Amino acid sequence: MSIRTRTLVVLVAMAVFPLHGGAQYKALGGHVAAVSGSSIIIDIGSSHGVQADMVFTVQKAITVVRDPDTGAVRDTVYENIAEIKAVDVRDRSTVCELTRTLNSRYAVAVRDRVVKKT
């Protein structure tokens, strides 16, 4: 197989099977919009790709890393605090139920990040 043919095969494979770390992959996620007991409403719904029974990890921002000169946010350190499951999917929001607490030091709160569990 020539170099040109091998290069073409690799490029086709990359187009058909993109790497998860590449620009073509984006995790489904949003934020907690409301909390009432074990019911949690998130700000993403069917129009974003959410389906019933999807499981999400709730993440709490623990540390915000800022540039010492400009004050611009450079990074945020998150900690997984809970798992929730989609039970009532609407167009732009989803009602979820708390299925598992991962860190009892933090309660799920509005603005916590949610990411689809892979």
C-alpha positions as CSV (number, residue, x, y, z in Angstrom):
1,M,0.0,0.0,0.0
2,S,1.4,3.4,-1.0
3,I,1.9,6.3,1.4
4,R,-0.8,8.2,-0.4
5,T,-3.3,5.3,-0.1
6,R,-2.5,4.9,3.7
7,T,-3.0,8.6,4.2
8,L,-6.4,8.4,2.5
9,V,-7.4,5.4,4.6
10,V,-6.5,7.2,7.8
11,L,-8.3,10.4,6.8
12,V,-11.5,8.4,5.9
13,A,-11.3,6.5,9.2
14,M,-10.9,9.8,11.1
15,A,-14.0,11.2,9.4
16,V,-16.1,8.1,10.0
17,F,-14.9,7.4,13.5
18,P,-14.0,10.8,15.1
19,L,-11.9,10.7,18.3
20,H,-13.9,11.6,21.5
21,G,-11.3,14.3,22.3
22,G,-11.7,15.9,18.9
23,A,-13.6,19.0,18.0
24,Q,-16.4,17.0,16.6
25,Y,-17.4,15.6,20.0
26,K,-19.3,17.6,22.7
27,A,-20.7,16.1,25.8
28,L,-24.4,16.7,26.5
29,G,-24.7,18.9,29.5
30,G,-26.4,21.9,31.1
31,H,-27.1,23.2,34.6
32,V,-29.5,22.7,37.4
33,A,-32.4,25.2,37.1
34,A,-34.5,24.2,40.1
35,V,-34.4,21.8,43.1
36,S,-37.4,20.6,45.1
37,G,-36.6,17.6,47.4
38,S,-35.4,14.7,45.2
39,S,-36.8,16.4,42.0
40,I,-34.3,18.3,40.0
41,I,-35.0,20.4,36.9
42,I,-32.2,20.9,34.4
43,D,-32.1,23.5,31.6
44,I,-31.8,21.0,28.7
45,G,-34.5,18.9,27.1
46,S,-35.5,17.0,24.0
47,S,-34.4,19.8,21.7
48,H,-30.8,19.3,23.1
49,G,-30.9,15.5,22.7
50,V,-32.1,14.5,26.2
51,Q,-34.1,11.3,26.3
52,A,-36.1,9.6,29.2
53,D,-33.9,7.5,31.5
54,M,-30.7,9.2,30.6
55,V,-28.3,9.5,33.6
56,F,-26.5,12.7,34.4
57,T,-23.7,13.5,36.9
58,V,-24.2,16.7,38.9
59,Q,-20.9,18.6,39.4
60,K,-20.3,21.3,42.0
61,A,-17.7,24.1,41.1
62,I,-15.1,23.8,44.0
63,T,-12.4,26.1,42.8
64,V,-12.2,28.8,40.2
65,V,-8.7,29.4,38.9
66,R,-8.1,33.0,37.8
67,D,-5.3,34.7,36.0
68,P,-3.4,36.7,38.7
69,D,-2.9,39.7,36.3
70,T,-6.2,40.0,34.5
71,G,-8.6,38.2,36.9
72,A,-9.9,36.2,33.9
73,V,-11.2,32.7,34.6
74,R,-8.6,30.2,33.4
75,D,-10.1,27.0,34.8
76,T,-12.8,25.6,37.1
77,V,-12.3,22.5,39.3
78,Y,-15.5,20.4,39.7
79,E,-16.4,17.6,42.0
80,N,-19.0,15.0,41.2
81,I,-21.7,15.2,43.9
82,A,-24.7,13.3,42.6
83,E,-26.3,11.2,39.8
84,I,-29.8,12.0,38.5
85,K,-32.1,10.3,35.9
86,A,-34.3,12.0,33.4
87,V,-38.0,11.1,34.1
88,D,-40.0,13.9,32.4
89,V,-38.3,15.3,29.3
90,R,-39.7,18.5,27.9
91,D,-38.6,20.6,24.9
92,R,-36.2,22.8,26.7
93,S,-36.0,21.4,30.3
94,T,-36.1,18.0,32.0
95,V,-37.4,16.9,35.4
96,C,-34.9,14.4,36.9
97,E,-34.9,12.3,40.1
98,L,-32.0,12.0,42.4
99,T,-30.7,8.4,42.1
100,R,-27.4,8.5,43.9
101,T,-25.5,10.9,46.2
102,L,-21.7,10.8,45.5
103,N,-20.6,13.4,48.0
104,S,-22.7,14.1,51.1
105,R,-20.7,17.4,51.8
106,Y,-22.6,19.2,49.1
107,A,-26.3,19.5,48.2
108,V,-27.5,19.8,44.7
109,A,-28.2,23.5,44.0
110,V,-29.2,25.8,41.2
111,R,-26.3,26.5,38.8
112,D,-24.6,23.2,39.5
113,R,-23.3,21.7,36.2
114,V,-24.8,18.5,34.8
115,V,-23.1,16.2,32.3
116,K,-24.5,13.1,30.6
117,K,-22.9,10.1,32.2
118,T,-21.0,8.0,29.6
